[in-house]
Amino acid sequence: MRPNTDPALIDNLTRHVDCLAGLIGPRPLSKPTAFAAAATYVERELTNAGYDVGRQIYTIDDKEVANIVAERPGGRKKDEIVVVGAHYDTVFMTPGADDNASAVAVLIETARLVRNLNPARTIRFVGFACEEPPHFHTG
């Protein structure tokens, strides 16, 4: 028996994957327009979900990139942080629907769903840049 599923949630998840993997397409750092569009998409969706969103900027291969960060402050255990993360880049020439637009969609929708909760621990949502080769396993 299939559990009851929220049609709006399914629509939102599908929309995120369609936008990232379909409209934007491959998002490696070597395609700066698509890479930046993916970062902006994550930032905009988290902002629309009601978060103050920041960019954790760093340089890789002489290019400025950013992790996109939003946070739901915790209560009595606020110093304990739960990280919900997904990378928004892809390998060259793949749309990245399952690696990693689907996880970015879950990140965005999880942030939206917990926005009005009062968690004990802080929840930090992070869209990571440059997880794919040649950048992973580097400093």
C-alpha positions as CSV (number, residue, x, y, z in Angstrom):
1,M,0.0,0.0,0.0
2,R,1.4,3.4,-1.0
3,P,1.4,6.1,1.6
4,N,-0.6,9.3,1.0
5,T,1.6,11.6,-1.0
6,D,1.2,15.4,-1.2
7,P,0.6,16.3,-4.9
8,A,2.0,19.7,-4.3
9,L,5.3,18.2,-3.0
10,I,5.6,16.0,-6.0
11,D,5.0,18.9,-8.3
12,N,7.6,21.0,-6.5
13,L,10.2,18.2,-6.6
14,T,9.5,17.6,-10.3
15,R,9.8,21.4,-11.0
16,H,13.2,21.6,-9.3
17,V,14.6,18.6,-11.2
18,D,13.1,19.9,-14.5
19,C,14.6,23.3,-14.0
20,L,18.1,22.1,-13.0
21,A,18.5,19.1,-15.3
22,G,16.3,20.3,-18.1
23,L,16.3,24.0,-18.4
24,I,19.8,24.7,-17.0
25,G,21.3,21.3,-18.0
26,P,24.9,20.3,-17.4
27,R,26.4,22.5,-14.6
28,P,30.1,22.0,-14.3
29,L,32.4,24.8,-13.3
30,S,33.6,24.8,-16.9
31,K,30.2,26.1,-18.0
32,P,30.1,29.2,-15.8
33,T,26.7,30.5,-17.0
34,A,24.9,27.2,-16.1
35,F,26.9,26.8,-12.9
36,A,25.9,30.3,-11.8
37,A,22.3,29.7,-12.8
38,A,22.1,26.6,-10.6
39,A,23.5,28.5,-7.6
40,T,21.1,31.4,-8.2
41,Y,18.2,28.9,-8.5
42,V,19.0,27.3,-5.2
43,E,19.5,30.7,-3.5
44,R,16.2,32.0,-4.9
45,E,14.2,28.9,-3.9
46,L,15.5,29.0,-0.3
47,T,14.8,32.7,-0.2
48,N,11.2,32.1,-1.5
49,A,10.9,29.4,1.3
50,G,11.4,32.2,3.8
51,Y,15.1,31.9,4.7
52,D,17.9,34.5,4.9
53,V,20.3,33.0,2.4
54,G,24.1,33.5,2.3
55,R,26.9,32.6,0.1
56,Q,30.0,30.9,1.5
57,I,32.4,32.1,-1.2
58,Y,35.8,30.6,-2.0
59,T,38.1,30.4,-5.0
60,I,38.9,27.3,-7.1
61,D,40.9,27.3,-10.3
62,D,41.0,31.2,-10.1
63,K,37.2,31.3,-10.2
64,E,34.9,32.5,-7.4
65,V,32.3,29.9,-6.4
66,A,29.9,29.7,-3.5
67,N,28.1,27.2,-1.3
68,I,24.6,28.4,-0.8
69,V,23.6,28.4,2.9
70,A,20.4,28.8,4.8
71,E,19.6,27.9,8.4
72,R,16.7,27.1,10.7
73,P,17.9,28.0,14.2
74,G,17.4,25.4,16.8
75,G,16.1,25.7,20.3
76,R,17.5,24.1,23.4
77,K,20.3,22.3,21.4
78,K,20.9,25.1,19.0
79,D,24.7,24.6,19.1
80,E,24.2,21.1,17.6
81,I,23.9,21.5,13.8
82,V,22.3,19.1,11.4
83,V,23.5,19.6,7.9
84,V,21.2,18.9,5.0
85,G,23.3,19.2,1.8
86,A,23.4,18.5,-1.9
87,H,25.7,19.6,-4.6
88,Y,24.4,21.6,-7.5
89,D,27.2,21.0,-10.0
90,T,27.4,18.1,-12.5
91,V,30.0,16.3,-14.5
92,F,30.5,17.7,-18.0
93,M,27.8,16.8,-20.5
94,T,25.3,15.3,-18.2
95,P,22.1,17.0,-17.1
96,G,22.6,15.6,-13.6
97,A,19.0,14.7,-12.8
98,D,20.0,11.9,-10.4
99,D,23.4,13.4,-9.6
100,N,22.4,15.7,-8.2
101,A,19.3,17.7,-9.1
102,S,17.1,15.2,-7.3
103,A,19.0,15.8,-4.1
104,V,18.9,19.6,-4.5
105,A,15.1,19.3,-5.0
106,V,14.9,17.3,-1.7
107,L,17.1,19.9,0.0
108,I,14.8,22.8,-1.1
109,E,11.6,21.0,-0.2
110,T,12.9,19.9,3.2
111,A,13.8,23.5,3.9
112,R,10.3,24.6,2.9
113,L,8.7,21.8,5.1
114,V,10.6,22.6,8.3
115,R,10.4,26.4,7.9
116,N,7.7,26.7,10.6
117,L,8.9,24.0,12.9
118,N,10.8,24.7,16.1
119,P,13.6,22.1,16.1
120,A,15.8,21.5,19.1
121,R,18.9,21.4,16.9
122,T,19.9,24.0,14.3
123,I,19.3,22.8,10.7
124,R,21.7,24.1,8.1
125,F,20.8,23.7,4.4
126,V,23.7,23.8,2.1
127,G,23.9,23.7,-1.7
128,F,27.5,22.7,-2.3
129,A,29.6,23.9,-5.2
130,C,32.3,21.8,-7.0
131,E,31.6,18.3,-5.7
132,E,32.3,16.8,-9.1
133,P,35.7,15.9,-10.7
134,P,38.2,17.3,-10.8
135,H,37.3,19.1,-7.6
136,F,36.3,16.4,-5.2
137,H,38.9,15.0,-2.8
138,T,40.6,18.4,-2.8
139,G,41.0,21.0,-0.1
